[in-house]
Amino acid sequence: MDMKLEVVVVPVTDVDRAKDFDTGMGWRLDACITADDGLRVIQFTPSGSACSIILGRNVTLDSCCTGVHSRREVGAELVPGGGPTARLPHSTATGRPSRD
């Protein structure tokens, strides 16, 4: 099964400093989100990369996303190898949840 790393999440204490640094690296700013609960995240894609990075305040390191063609096929491959048996989350290329 072909799996690709899509997003890596990294917690930071100073989102503005991280934003300035990544902008200075020439990375593309994909999103900048602030929520009422103190969550603040920015998403960048490094030049030439298929993987984005989310940097933010009040985020955890255990968050990352992989892109696959079929989550059913991935589940069938992971479970016999001792992988997770919980429901695998899924969203479409537009970010909308899918029932597949």
C-alpha positions, -999 to 999 in steps of 0.1 A, spaced: 0 0 0 13 34 -10 11 59 19 24 94 18 31 118 47 9 148 42 12 170 73 34 171 104 22 190 135 48 208 157 39 227 188 56 261 192 53 288 219 57 318 196 36 314 165 46 348 151 83 340 154 77 307 137 57 324 109 85 350 103 111 323 102 92 300 77 82 330 56 119 339 55 127 304 42 105 311 12 79 285 23 43 289 11 18 300 38 -13 278 34 -33 288 65 -33 310 96 -61 301 121 -69 316 155 -96 302 177 -113 316 208 -99 287 230 -63 299 225 -55 276 196 -34 293 170 -19 275 140 -2 282 108 4 258 80 33 261 56 45 239 27 82 240 21 93 247 -15 93 215 -36 77 195 -8 45 174 -9 43 175 29 31 205 49 40 215 84 15 229 110 31 250 137 9 261 166 1 270 201 -20 244 220 -13 216 195 2 182 203 30 162 187 8 131 182 -9 146 152 1 139 116 -17 129 85 -10 104 57 -25 104 23 -37 71 9 -59 60 -20 -81 37 1 -84 37 39 -101 3 37 -70 -12 20 -47 5 46 -69 -9 74 -67 -44 59 -30 -41 58 -24 -25 92 -47 -47 114 -31 -81 106 3 -65 114 -8 -54 148 -18 -19 137 -47 2 151 -82 -14 151 -100 19 159 -119 36 131 -95 53 107 -105 89 101 -109 100 65 -114 131 46 -115 139 9 -90 160 -9 -111 191 -1 -108 183 36 -144 172 40 -152 140 59 -159 110 38 -179 79 45 -155 56 25 
